[in-house]
Amino acid sequence: MNGEAPGKQIQSLSPELQFVITSCHPDLSTVGDRIVALLSRADFSGERCLFWARQFSLAPLMYEALPSLGTDFGPNEELVRQRVASLHAALKKLHLAALLNSNSLREELEFLETLLSQKGIWYLPLKGPRLEDRIYGGSGRRVMADLDLLVKLADRDLVLDLLVHNGYSLPATEIVAHEKAKSHHLKLIKQHSGLLLELHWYPVQPDRFVLFSERFWSDERLWLEDGSDLSLEGLWLYLIIHHHEHSYGEFKTLIDCAWSSWVLPDQTERAELARSFDLQICWLAICGQLEQYLGPSSCWSTPLNRPTFIQKQALVRLVNIPLEPGAGIYRRKLAARFLVPHLGQVCSSALRVIFPPYQAIAFLGSCCRWKYFLIFIKRLLKNSRFESLPQTGKKRN
């Protein structure tokens, strides 16, 4: 097992965090030596390793990876074997929890699919169990916090009514109006279980990725032949944008991109797809992160157009921000803004965050527009806690 060295970012992290990230590599044969070397270190702590596994929601992949390390553990074989056995036993509980959660989400998804099919409503599950099956190859290999369901804009209000009549609750009225006017999805909570559902009516934020939004429904490369689901190419492109929308700040989504690239190995095809949908700079940012944390690989080494000067500066700053909790959140969000295809979209998306569309606040009463805005911001801040506890549906005290 001869893996190339990762970049400077991972080398600056603790050995436990390095282990968590490296063990989620889609091709363990290239990084096995690196994993064994980390397990051999005297300062390696199993407890800290488990902490990071929970923090980044990567425990199920680690659980699957440990038995694949083989039997050649080098000069510290006994120590490494003990640590592998101990970690595998501890990770089994987390793996079982992920498996139970996955099964619960699958049951709910089946219920939603039946509900929408009976009404003749088109739908598409995004990520969730479908992603787990197609990219990771089975249930319980990915920690999932919610379900994501895409419907057509024309069906949005009908679907919302159906969901409310079948046990889901909406956030505050002004949040609903605001999200309908400016966003591409809305979060709902199942009342008795606390399950979180994100209902999408656009696949991505349309003001940032106009080309992808417009061609999403019609480009044959993005769909299976029967139109029932995204193709691997479509899923790969969607994950790129999803990682961008999270400002390149989630390890789990970065690992999704790595595994998606691994099952779509044709570099030329990936390059053409990225160019066709104006996503080459976004993919370049992900390639930089993957090389920093997982090491070089042909799976994330795609020839792309050279970035502009501004995009290059944003890329350098983005890749150099550590992917650790709380590290450079606002710097990362700012850098990510400059990786969208056009500068006008950078400005418009920023303005829409600060100044919501008029129709989003017009229902608040017959007062002046500025008063609308102030009341809206006050209620928006007050009700933003709706999203803070998706598993329970309760507000923080």
Secondary structure, 3 states (H helix, E strand, C coil): CCCCCCCHHHHCCCHHHHHHHHCCCCCHHHCHHHHHHHHCCCCCCHHHHHHHHHHCCCHHHHHHHHHHHCCCCHHHHHHHHHHHHHHHHHHHHHHHHHHHHHHHHHHHHHHHHHHHHHCCCCEEEECHHHHHHHHHCCCCCCCCCEEEEEECHHHHHHHHHHHHCCCEECCCHHHHHHHHHHCCEEEEEECCCCCEEEEECCCCCCCCCHHHHHHCCCCHHHECCCCCCECHHHHHHHHHHHHHHCCCCCHHHHHHHHHHHHCCCCHHHHHHHHHHCCCHHHHHHHHHHHHHHHCCCHHHCCCCCCCCHHHHHHHHHHHCCCCCCCCCHHHHHHHHHCCCCCHHHHHHHHHHHHCCCHHHCHHHCCCCHHHHHHHHHHHHHHHHHHHCCCCCCCCCC
